[in-house]
């Protein structure tokens, strides 16, 4: 598949395409738009999708260390399924993306990839995801297949509700359920508590992210929690993050964690507090920086779980 060269952003544009990155330097020209379509140039979304699964695998394990092979499979699966979700999102949102400063240079609205090519790429990604999913037990396979309902419907939510970030939370934290069933073969309360905590975590970080586009979204009629909560966003995000801390704490206690679990989890809570306290909702660059910093929160929670197993 051949594609036109990636268009350079106009001077002063705020865009999520970084010209001259590793894709431009090392990837063959024909596949560059597909790597960008799968967001391989922006791995933060993969981390945010992966961490709930990793937390759950570590939480469900019998010993102090998680199953590293299972962690690796979840890692590959997160890369592939995050790419598939982004492809679905960009196909459905191509007209909106063309009207938003940050997204108009993406592969589909900029004409680098046609809708038919994107659909073919989507099938390719889903087949890889299916091959990975087949390595797990029946309940985990069933949950994985069920997650596709969320993957394909989430992009539509911004058209019908002010709370699309809640639906992203349902989607992005599904790994908290699958990680537990992959280890234990059944669904239990710690996984459900972790899933609920992940949903409110996503409500917090994706509201921060949505503030990047609030002016364009208001102009074109796209809904988001950034627009719904407006000037009250900081207060709400403090609440979301408080519930995140409480929910993850409950999940650990239900799973029998002790020792350094809560002290290290408190460090993770401080990271969330720092995000909100120093966040400037009207600075697009700061919104993206604070959003990306949630990777450190993910690592701190994982460290707390592992410490609680010792």
C-alpha angles and dihedrals in degrees: 000000000000123000136186119259117277110268115241115238116252116254110280094018117141104221139164091219112093112206115217097023126137092284092057092043102045113013121089110255097244094059099041095091090051092051088052091045088057089046093236087148090060108047098173092092090054091052092050090050093045103047098069089054093047092047090052095047090051092045094050097046120108096218135050093265126056124235100277094198090054090047089053093050090050089049093055091043092052092053092049099042094043086054091049092049091050090049091052090046093051094047092052095039099042094115093047092045090055089060098047120084095219096049108031093096093056115122099261103042090042091053098244092119126030122221091250091052090048091051091051090050090049092055090049091053093046091052090054090048090051091052090054093045090053089068092072137072124279097263092051091048089051092050090048092053090046090054089067088074088063094041092055098040102041095078089059095055096081087066096056110027140039087223106064087136088069090057090048086054091054089051103040096047097048087105089072088069096040095048091056095047091046089060103031103027092228139066116251139175099268090060092049092050090049091049092052091048090050092053093057090043088057091047087058102045096038092051087056089049093048092057087074090070103031096116094048092042092053091049096051098036101252115149127223141155087251089065095037095050096033114163090003092062095105093054092048093047091052086055094047092049092047089055089047091057093045093047095049089046091053091047090054093048092049088052091052099250119162140150113060095356099106096038091054092041087055088059088054089051090053089055089055091048091051090053094057098036094054099034121118107202092198095054110085093196092051091049089057093045093052091045091052092048089072086084087074090051089053092053092047092053091049090050090050092052093049091047090050090057094058 
